[in-house]
Amino acid sequence: MNSTPLIPLVKVAAGRQLARLEGSVPAGTARALTAGGAVLTIASAFLSWTWTADFPGDLTVSGYPGGLQWLTVTAGLLLLLQALSAYGVRGLRWLAPTGQTRALRLLALGALAVTWFTLGAIAEELGGLANLTAGGWVAAVAVLPALYGTRALPADEKPAARPATAPAWQERLIVTAIAAIGLGIFTYGIDTSYGELFEGFLISVVFSATAFFRSGLFERISALLTRQKPFAMTAAFVAAALFPLTQSDDHNANVGVNILIFATVALGLNIVVGLTGLLDLGYVAFLGVGAYTAALVSGSPYSPFHTQVPFWIAALLGGGVSLVFGVLIGAPTLRLRGDYLAIVTIGFGEIFHIAVRNLDGTSGPKITNGPNGIPAIPDISIFGLNLGQAHQLGSFTIGRFANYFFLMLIVTLIVIAVFSRAGNSRIGRAWIAIREDETAAEAMGINGFRTKLTAFALGASLAGLAGTVSAHVTYNVVPDPYVFAGSAPPNSAFLLAAVVLGGMGTVSGPLLGASLLYLIPEKLVFLRDYQLLAFGVALILLMRFRPEGIVANRRRQLEFHEADIPAQGGSTDTTTLSTAGA
């Protein structure tokens, strides 16, 4: 009996089939098929796809796209631009610095996926394929010429030449455009009004992002943002500040506030997990410490202290008390490593949860009101400005959640500044050394215990600072969210998944990871009861295809893909490894 594995045989057969298809038609014809298929895909979205308006978005109108059809238009337009770039159209070659064919294939697949998803959703929701019009069937096959054309194109052989650096004003103009596009994508994702539209949006984003990553465009953009780092950070801040002005629905602004809160807490956890390599599975307890501290001193009638201090004092108290708890918990436990430390941190999280549930005046002193929590927390007032009231900014009305969004944006900037300065400092390099090899770091003179305790305490204080804002946003603090794994964020599993998925050791990684992990269950209601399952599947896929996370730390990326680095003289390019930044 032949013992040859089946999967390698399938891969070889598929590779041979693709090799036969490549070059089966002239390259010019393949590019023409690709461009033609892109035009047909765009045109098909201007036809009606169904007979009835019962499907969300009203896809019964001819001559004007609606709902999910706009995603097909966008996918076709991106494919067309990439095809014109392959033709060498001046000004578009930058779309694929290292791989035209790879980008075209993924964009064609993306256009096919979002179109067929829409048609399948129509059939599933309305009760069969009979609900599709002729325009729907045209849309189903419109992208096939492009798909065949991209498969017939020869594979990319060598990267394109690195372009000359553009003048500073041009680079800043490009950075501004990137910030505007990012704001538009984020706003569209939050504004999606029904599940099918958000699912189609995710499909489009995943295929497009993967295509531009494979083409080398993201790497070029990353280099550009590094050269223009101060301007890029300013543009990102301005784009984020403009987000509340794009929203007329308070619920969406509330989603934005919660994303910032959880992203900030995830960034604090990134110091512990991403930079220092300590697996903390009870980190959400520090968020709870900050929230309860603020609730106790901010004037709630249900607080046993019956006192109200200004917000900045409450914020300092929340961060300070969380720091003290971090030191108290870290001092006896940080001599442990690996799985043992993870078990202890889970225990701390459970102890906190049980303690606040029992400080109700019956099982213990009356401090937290037990399961009922501390409600009726008043809104924050800063310099006489009540954040709970709407305010006018010209023709824009800034509502309650928009006010808190601006406040939380400032807190996020503080946390980013602390993370960046600490990560690039002497103590930050010591954290990274401990993460890589604690024994070797201690042999080189680093005090491992003190260095780890510093990271633990700093991460705890940043979580507590975010918790003080969270208490005021939600009006009340209850013990239920502060567990290892729950049905809704925040919880420790959610925060850890945000760090790992986004990219450990980076600034933007946890921000992106928390945004995705909060927004997806918020928009896809059916996932709320299967969050841990979804997290597990996402982590498995990520560890298989991109173990360094969505936003890769350069050093960790080189470690995970060391085999892909070209050798020089029979050894790895140590110059590249040694000069790679964090």
N, C-alpha and C positions, 0 to 999 in steps of 0.2 A: 504494500500500500504506500502510495506517495505521501510523504510527510511534509511536503512543501506548504507553508502557510498560505491560506486563501487570500488574505488582505493584500500582501505584497504582490500577488499575481494580478489582483484587480487593479492595483495602482499602476502596475506596468502596462496592463491592457489599456487603461484609460489614458496613460501617457502616450502610448503608441497611436491611439485613435486621435488624440489632440494633435500629435505630430503630423498625422496624415492630413488633418484639416488645415493646419497652418501651411500657408503657401499654396493651397489648392486653387486659389484664384489670385490674380495679380494684386499687389498691395494697393494700387490705386483704385481698383474695383472694390476691394474690401473696405477701403476708407469711404468710398462713395456709398456703399451699402449701409455703412454705419451712420453716416450723416443723413442719408435718406430715411433710414429707420427712425432716427431721432426726430426728424421733421414730421414724419407720419404719426409718431407718438404724441407730439405736441398737438397736431391737428385733430387727432382722435378725441382729445379732451374737450373739443368744442362741439362734439356731437352729444346727443342725449344717450344715456346708457341704460335707462330703465323707463317703464311706462308710467310708473306711479311716483308721487311725491312722498310716499310713506317712508322711504329710506332717507335718513338725515342728509341734509345738504342740497336737496332738490336737484337730482341729476337728470331731470326730464327736459331741461332747456337746451336747445341747440343754439350755437353761436356764442355761448358764454359759459366758461367752466364754473362749477360749483363744488363745494365741499372737497371730497377726496380727489376730484379731478384736478384741482390746483397742484396737488402733489405729483400727479402724473406730468403736468406741464413743467414743473420744476425739475423733475428727473430727466425729462426729455431735453430741456434746455441745457442742463449740465452736460448731458451726453453730447449734444450738438457742439457746445463750446470745446469740449475735449476732442471731438472729431476734427474741428477746425484747427485746433492746436496741433493735431497729428499731421494736418496738411501743411503746417508751417506758417500759418497766418501770423503776421507780425503782431506782437503784443500778447499772444496767447501761449507761447512756448513755455512760459513760467508755470503753467498749470501742471506740467508733468516733467520735472527736472530729471528724474531717473527712470521713468517707466510709462510710456504712452499706452502700450498694449494692455498692461495690467489694469490701469485706470479705466480704460474703455470697456474692458470686459466686466468689471465690477459695476460700472455705471449702467451698462446695458442690463445686467442682472437686476440692479436696483429698480430700473424702470419697469421691467417685467414683473418684479415682485409686488411693487405697490399697485400696479394696474390689476394684476390677477387677484391680489388681496381684495381690492375694491369690488371686483366682479363676484368673487366668492362670498363676500359679505352681503352683497345684494341678494344673491341666490339663497344664502342661509337665512337671512332675516325675512325675506318676502316669500320664501317657500318654493324655490326652484329656479332653474335656468330660464324658464319660460318668461320670467320677469325682465330679462335682458332684451333691449332693442337691438336693431341692426348696428347702431353706433357702438354698443357694448361689445359685440362680436368683432367689429373692426378694431376697437381698442385692444382686444385680446391678442390679435395677430400683428398689430402695427409695429411692435418693437422687434419682431422676429428677424427681419432683414438686418437690423443693427446687431442683434445677437449673433447671427451667422457671420456678419462682416467682421466683428471683433474676434471671433474664433479663428477666422481665416487669416488674420494679420500675423506677420512673423513675430516671434517672441522678442522682447527687449534684449539687446545684446550687451550694451554698455551704457553707463550713466551719461547724461548730457553734461557738457562742460559747465563748470561753475560760472555763473554770470558775474560781471563786474559789479562792484558795490554802487548802488544808485546814490545820487545826492541826498543829503539829510532831509531836505524838505519833501522829496518824493517818498522816502521811507516813512516819514511821519504821516504823510497823506495815506499811505497804504495801511499803516497801523490804525489810523482813524477809521478807515473803511472796514478793517477787521473787527474793531470794537462795535461798529454799527451793525455789521452782519451778525455778530454774536448776540447783541441785544435783540435783534429781530427774530433770530431762531429761538431764543429763550422765551421771548414774549409770545411767539406763536404757539410754542409748546404749552405754556400755561393757559393761553386763551382757548385752546381746543375745547369745544363744548360737548363732545360726545366721545365715547370710547373708541369707536371705529376710526375716527379722525386722528386721535392720538396714536393708535396702533400703526396707522399708515404713516404718520409723522416719524415714529420710531424706526420703521423699516427704511424710510428715505434717508434718515440721518445716519443709520448704521452703515448702509451700503455706500453712501457718498463719503462719509468720513473714512471708511476703510479704503475706498478707491484713492482718495487724495493722500492717505498715509502711504499706501503702496507706491504711489507715483513719486514720492519724495517731496510733495508740496508742503506737508506739515513740517518736515525737517527744515526746509528753507524758511518757512514762516517763523519757526522757533529761533533760528539764527538771526532773523531780522528783529524779532522782539528782544533778543538778548542785546543786540547793538543799540537798540532804542529803549532800553529798560525803563528809565525814569519817565519818558514820554508814554510808553506803553502802559505803565501802571496808572498814570494820570488818566489816560483814555479809558482804561477799564473801570476806574472809579467813577468817571463822569457817566459812562454807559450804565453802570449799576444805579447811579443816582437818578437817572432818567426813567428807570423802570416804573416807579409808582406813577409817574405822569402819563404813562401809556395805558393805565388801568382805570376803568370806570366801575369795576366790581370790587368791593371790599374783600370778598373771599379770595380773589387772586392775589391781592396785596398781602393778605394774611398768609397765604402759601409762601410768598416771597420772604416774609419775616421768619417763618419757621425754618425755611431752607437755610437762611443766614445763621440762625441760632444753632442748628444741628451741624452746619458746615464749620462754624467756629469751634464747637466742642470737638468735632472730628479732627480739626487742625491741632488742638491741644493734645488729643490722643496720639497724633502723629509724632509728637516729641517723644512720647514714651515708647510707642511701637516702631515707628518708622526710623527715627534717628538712633534710639538707644537699644532697640531690639528686645524690649520687655513686653511680654504678652500679658496685658492687663484686661481681664474679662469682667471687671466690676467698675469700670471707669464712669459709667453713668451715675453712680452714687455721688460723685463730686459735683455733677450738675444739680443733683437733688439737694446737696448741702448748700450750695449757693442760692438755690430757689427758696428753700425753707428759711435761710437766714434773712433774705430780703423780705419774705412774707411776714416774719416775726417783728421786723422793725419799721415797716413801711406804713403803719397806721390802720391795719385791718382790725375791725372790731372783734374778730375772733382770735386775735393774738393775745396770749396771756400777759404780754409786756405792755400793752396799751401805749405804745410810743410811736412816733413818726419822725423819721430823720430824712434829710434831703437825699435825693437819689444817689449822688456821688458818694455819700457816706455809706449808704446801703451797698453800693457796688464794691467799695473797698472792703466792707465787712464780709460780703459774700466771697470775694476772692481770697481774703485773708483767712477766714474760717476754713475754706476748702484747702488752702495751703497747709494750715495746721493739721487738718485731718490727713492730708497727704504725707506729712512728715510722721505723724503718729502711726499710720498704717505701714508706711514704707520702712521705718526704722527697724522694726523686728522681722520684716518679711523679705527685704531686698537682698538678704544674704542667700536666698534661695534662687534657683535658676530653672528655666525651662518650664516643664509641665507643673512642677511643684509651685512655682510662683503663680502660674495661671489658676491653679486650684485655690490658692490663698486669696487671690483677688476676687474670684467668684464668691468665696465665703464672705469677704468684706461687703460686697454688693448685697448679698442676702441679709447680712446682719443689719445693714442700714435700712433696708426695706422693712424688715420685721420690727426694728426699733421704732421707726416713725409711725408704724401702725399701732404700736402698743403704748405710745406716749399720749394717752387719751384721758388720763385722770382716773382710770379704773385699773388697768393693768400696770400702769406706771404714772409718773408725774404728768400733769396736764400741760403739754407744751405744743404738740402738733395736732391735737384733736383727732388722733387716730386715723381710721379710714376716711373720715369726712374731710380731712385736710384743713387748710386755712383759706376760706373763700373771702370775697369782697375786698380784694387787694386794690387800693386806689390807683388811679393812673399816675404816671410820673409827671412832675412839673419841674421844668428846667428854666431858670431865669424868668419865671412867671408865665412860661409857655406850657399850657396843659396839653400833653400829647394825646389825651383822650378825646379832644375836641377837634372838629374839622377846621381848617384854616384855608384862606384863599391865597393863592400865589398867582397873581394876574388873573387869567381866565381859567386856571386849574384849581380844583378843589382838592386839598390834601386832607384825606380822611385819617381816622385813628390809626389804622394799620400802616398807612403810608408814613405817618409820623414815627412809628416804631421801626419801620424799615430804615429810615434815615439814621435813627439812633443805633440800630443794630449794625448798620453799615460802618459807622464810626468804630464801634466795638470790634468788628471784624478787621478793620484796618489796624487797630492797635495789636490784635492778636497776630496778624500777619507780620507786622513790624517786629514784634517780640520773637516770633518763630524764625524769621530771616536773620535777625541780628544774632540770636543765640546759636542758630545752626552754623553760621559762618565764623563764629568766635572760637576761642581756644577750648571752651567747654563743649561747644558743638563738635569739634574734631575729636574730643575725648569720648563723647557719646558714640560717634561713628566707630571709633576704634573698639569700644566695648561691644558694639553690635557685631562687628566682624569677628573678633576673637577676644573675649574678656581676659583669658589667661595671659595672652601675649600683651594686651594693653597694660595689665598690672605689672608684668615683667619689665615694661618700659617706664614704670614709675607713676602710672595713673592710679589714683585711689578709686577703685571700682565702686565701693560701697557709697562713698560720698558723691561721686559723679552720678550714679544711678538715682540716689535720693534727691539730688538737685533736679533731675529730669522729672521724677515722679511728682515732686512738690510744685514745679512750674506748670506741668500739665494740669494738675489738680486746680491750681489757682485760676488758670484760663477757663476751665470748665465752670468754676464757681462764678466767674465774672459774667459769662453768658447766661448762667442760671438766674442771676438777679434780674436780667431783662425778661427772661422767659416767664418769671412769676408774675410780672406786671402785664405782659401780653395776654396771658390766659386768665387773668383775674383771680385764679386760685391755684393752690398747690396741693396735690393729693399723692399718696405713695405709690399708686398703681403703675405709673410709667417707669419707675426707677428699678427695673429688674434686668436680668441678663437677656431674656428673650420674651417679647410680648407681641400682642397683635398689632401694635402701632408704635411708631417711634415717639419719644426717644427710648432706646434700650441699648445695652452694651453690644449686642450682636449687630444691631443696625450701625452703630458707630464704627465698630471694627471692620465690618464689611465695606463701609464708605472709604476707610483708609486703604484697605487692601485693593479694592476695585479701582479706586481713583489713582493710586500710586503712592507707595510708602516713601517718606523722605522728601516729598515735594510740597510746594505751597498750593498749587492749583489742583493737585490730585484729589485731596480730601474735599475741596470745595465742589469739584465736579462730581465726585462719588456721592456725596451727601445730597446734591441736587437731584441726581438721577434716582437714588434710592428713596427719596421722599416723594418726588413728583410722580414716579411710575405707579406706586400703590394709590396715590391720591387720584390719579386719572383712571386707572384700571381697577374698578371696584372689585372685580372678581378675584384679584390677587391679594386682597386684604387679609383673607383667611389662610393664605398660602405663602406668607411673606418668607418664612424660613426656608420653605421648599424653593422659592424663587431665588433667594440668596444663595442657597447651596448649589443650584444649577449654574447660576452666574459665576460663582467662584470656581466650579469645576471647569467651565468653559474658559475662563480667564487663565487659570493655571495651565491649561493645555495650550492655548494659543498666544497669550501675552502675560506671562507670569510676573513681569515687572509692573503691571498695572496699566490703566489707560494712558495716564500721563506719566511717562517713565522718568525715574531718576537716572541720570546718565551713567553714574557709577554702577548702579544695580543692573541697568540694561546691558552693560558690557559683561557683567558677571554672568547673567543668564544666557547671553548669546556669545560667550567667549569662543565657541567653536566656529562662529561665523566671521570672526575677525581674521583678515588675511595674515598669514604668517610671513615673517621676514627672516630668512636664514634658518628656517626650520623651527622657529619659535614664535610665540604670540607677540604682537606689536606692543611691547611693554611701554613704549612712549605714549601710545594712545591711552592705555590703561591708567598710567600714572598721572596724566594731565587731565583726565576726564573729571569734570566738576560734579558737584552734587546737584 
